[in-house]
Amino acid sequence: MSTKSNYSEPTQRGYIVFSLQNKTALVTGAASGIGAAIAATFAQAGATVWIADRNENDGRANAERIGGKFLTLDVTSETACAQAAQTVGTLDILANVAGLGHVGTLFQAAVTDLDKLYAVNVRGVFNCCKAFVPAMLERKSGSVINMASIAGVVAVRERLAYTTTKFAVVGLTKALALDHSHTSVRFNCICPGRVETPFVLARLREYPDPQAAYRDMASTQLNGRMARPEEIAAAALYLAADESAMITGSTLMIDGGWSAGK
């Protein structure tokens, strides 16, 4: 019995340029940092990009800069996310990047801290998926990219609340992939290590010796430096593009080797 393969030899050697032409993407938390870099990268790849954020000033400025659209969105509100889905219409790519951080152990984190992080980091992802994924499933097409963290795969010292929520994001992503494996809608998450975001750089400036603090924070990564937001965005572009059609339920580590020995 013979079988027919869909595989064909490449006709041209060289770098693959991922294209998002004729696709619409929405990126939450895109007023700054990783979200802003992902939105810009998606726009450069040809996508129509919606920037969704509570920070209207920076969000609108970024949207204008990349030729995208802005949508004021509080991801903690199920109603607001449902309304956003109505406003945006057909969506091909959903990047759930909005998130909060917290430094502290069990005894330095209040219940209100955990609730605040959970509302954005976990319920925000849930709300956006609840709002946008049904239409993707109906069309049997779409890519959902959730921003987790190295702290969602290995525990990080003095980040109890943050680690708890990011483990939940990884689990949520895998559950979505399993539940909807019969469709062509894909669910993946990115787990960055430490990244030079405006939030991190502002925190470094609070130390007496910012350069020493940087070296200390970067030392957890085998290459001795933090990632740039654009490096995380490059991975998001791959997961958004059709070339990653075989990838779902994955946890993509971009941590400079942090997790290599774990």
C-alpha positions in Angstrom: 0.0 0.0 0.0 1.4 3.4 -0.9 0.9 6.6 0.9 1.1 10.1 -0.6 3.1 12.8 1.3 2.3 16.5 1.3 6.0 17.2 1.7 7.9 18.9 -1.2 11.5 19.9 -1.4 12.2 23.6 -0.9 12.6 25.4 -4.2 14.7 28.2 -2.8 17.4 28.4 -0.2 17.7 31.4 2.2 16.1 32.9 5.2 12.4 32.5 5.7 10.6 35.9 6.1 7.5 35.4 8.2 4.5 37.3 6.7 1.3 38.3 8.5 -0.2 39.9 5.4 -4.0 39.9 5.4 -4.1 39.0 9.1 -5.5 41.0 12.0 -3.8 40.8 15.4 -4.7 42.1 18.8 -2.0 42.6 21.4 -2.9 43.4 25.0 -0.5 45.3 27.2 1.0 46.9 24.1 1.5 50.4 25.5 5.1 49.6 26.4 7.7 46.9 26.9 7.2 43.4 25.3 3.7 44.1 24.2 4.8 47.2 22.3 7.6 45.3 20.6 5.3 42.5 19.6 2.8 45.0 18.1 5.5 46.7 16.1 6.9 43.4 14.8 3.5 42.2 13.8 2.9 45.5 11.9 6.2 45.2 10.2 5.2 41.8 9.1 2.1 43.2 7.4 -0.6 42.6 10.0 -3.4 45.0 10.9 -2.6 45.5 14.6 -4.9 46.5 17.4 -3.1 47.8 20.5 -5.2 47.1 23.6 -4.2 48.7 26.9 -5.5 50.7 29.8 -2.8 53.3 29.2 -4.5 55.4 26.6 -1.8 58.0 26.0 1.1 55.6 25.3 -1.2 53.1 23.7 -2.5 55.6 21.1 1.0 56.9 20.5 2.3 53.4 19.8 -0.7 52.7 17.5 0.0 55.8 15.5 3.7 55.0 15.3 3.1 51.5 13.8 0.1 52.5 11.7 -2.2 50.4 13.9 -5.4 50.9 15.8 -5.9 51.5 19.5 -8.5 50.1 21.9 -8.9 51.0 25.5 -9.2 47.7 27.3 -9.2 46.5 30.9 -8.6 42.7 30.6 -9.8 42.0 34.1 -13.4 42.9 32.8 -15.2 40.1 31.1 -17.7 42.6 29.7 -15.0 44.9 28.3 -13.3 41.9 26.6 -16.6 40.8 25.0 -17.2 44.4 23.8 -13.6 44.5 22.4 -14.3 41.3 20.4 -17.4 43.0 18.9 -15.4 46.1 18.0 -12.4 44.3 16.4 -14.4 41.7 14.5 -12.5 39.0 12.7 -9.2 38.2 14.5 -6.4 35.9 13.3 -3.9 36.4 16.1 -4.5 37.1 19.8 -1.4 38.0 21.9 -2.2 38.1 25.6 0.7 40.1 26.9 -0.8 42.3 29.6 0.6 41.4 33.0 1.7 42.6 36.4 4.8 41.7 38.5 5.4 41.5 42.3 8.5 41.0 44.4 8.0 39.2 47.7 7.8 35.9 49.6 4.7 34.5 51.3 5.2 36.9 54.2 5.7 39.9 51.9 2.7 39.3 49.7 -0.8 40.2 50.9 -3.9 38.5 49.7 -4.7 41.7 47.8 -1.4 41.4 45.9 -2.2 37.9 44.8 -5.7 38.9 43.8 -4.4 41.8 41.8 -1.9 39.8 39.9 -4.3 36.9 39.3 -6.9 39.3 37.9 -4.6 40.6 35.2 -2.2 37.7 34.6 -4.7 34.8 34.7 -8.2 36.1 34.5 -7.2 38.6 31.8 -5.9 35.8 29.6 -9.1 33.8 30.3 -11.4 36.8 29.5 -9.7 37.5 26.2 -9.7 33.9 25.1 -13.4 33.6 26.1 -14.2 36.7 24.0 -12.1 36.1 20.9 -11.5 32.3 20.6 -15.1 31.2 19.7 -15.0 33.0 16.4 -11.5 31.5 15.7 -12.9 28.0 16.4 -15.8 28.7 14.1 -13.5 29.6 11.3 -11.0 26.8 12.3 -8.2 29.3 12.1 -6.2 31.4 14.6 -3.1 31.7 16.8 -3.3 32.5 20.5 0.0 33.5 22.1 0.0 33.8 25.9 2.9 35.6 27.7 4.0 33.4 30.6 7.5 33.6 32.1 10.4 31.5 33.2 8.6 31.8 36.5 5.8 29.7 35.0 8.1 26.8 34.5 10.6 27.0 37.4 9.9 28.7 40.7 11.7 32.0 41.2 12.9 33.2 44.6 10.9 36.0 46.2 8.3 36.0 43.4 5.6 33.9 45.1 2.5 35.6 43.7 4.0 36.2 40.3 5.2 32.6 40.0 1.8 31.3 41.0 0.0 33.2 38.3 2.5 32.4 35.6 2.3 28.7 36.3 -1.4 29.1 35.9 -0.9 30.8 32.4 1.2 27.8 31.3 -1.5 25.4 32.5 -4.3 27.4 30.9 -2.4 27.4 27.6 -1.9 23.7 27.6 -5.5 23.0 28.6 -6.8 25.2 25.7 -4.5 23.3 23.2 -5.8 19.9 24.4 -9.5 20.9 24.5 -9.3 22.3 21.0 -6.8 20.0 19.3 -9.3 19.0 16.7 -9.3 22.5 15.2 -6.6 24.5 13.4 -6.6 27.1 16.2 -3.3 27.0 18.1 -2.5 27.9 21.6 1.1 28.5 22.7 2.9 30.5 25.4 6.2 32.3 25.6 8.3 32.1 28.8 10.9 34.9 28.9 13.6 35.2 31.4 14.6 38.7 32.5 13.9 41.3 29.8 15.1 44.9 29.5 11.6 46.4 29.7 10.9 50.0 30.9 9.5 48.5 34.2 12.8 46.5 34.8 15.0 49.4 33.9 13.1 51.8 36.1 13.5 49.4 39.0 17.2 49.1 38.4 17.6 52.9 38.7 16.3 52.6 42.3 19.4 50.7 43.3 22.5 52.5 44.6 24.6 50.8 41.9 22.3 50.1 38.9 25.0 48.4 36.9 25.8 46.0 39.7 22.1 45.3 40.1 21.8 44.6 36.3 24.7 42.1 36.5 23.1 40.4 39.5 19.7 40.1 37.8 21.3 39.0 34.5 23.5 36.4 36.2 20.7 33.9 36.3 20.9 33.7 32.5 23.8 31.7 31.2 24.7 34.3 28.5 25.0 37.0 31.2 22.6 39.5 29.9 18.9 40.2 29.8 16.8 39.8 26.6 15.6 42.7 24.6 11.8 43.1 24.0 12.5 42.7 20.2 13.9 39.2 20.8 10.7 38.1 22.5 8.7 39.7 19.7 10.6 37.7 17.1 9.4 34.5 18.8 5.9 35.8 18.9 6.0 36.5 15.2 7.0 32.9 14.5 4.1 31.5 16.6 1.7 33.9 14.8 2.8 32.9 11.3 1.5 30.0 9.3 5.0 28.4 9.3 4.4 27.4 12.9 1.3 25.4 12.1 2.6 22.3 13.8 3.1 24.0 17.1 0.4 24.1 19.7 0.4 23.6 23.5 4.1 24.5 23.6 6.1 26.5 26.1 8.8 28.4 24.3 11.6 29.4 26.7 13.5 32.5 25.9 15.6 32.7 29.0 19.3 32.8 28.0 19.7 29.3 29.3 18.2 30.0 32.8 16.2 26.8 32.8 18.9 24.6 31.2 20.0 23.1 34.4 16.6 22.9 36.1 
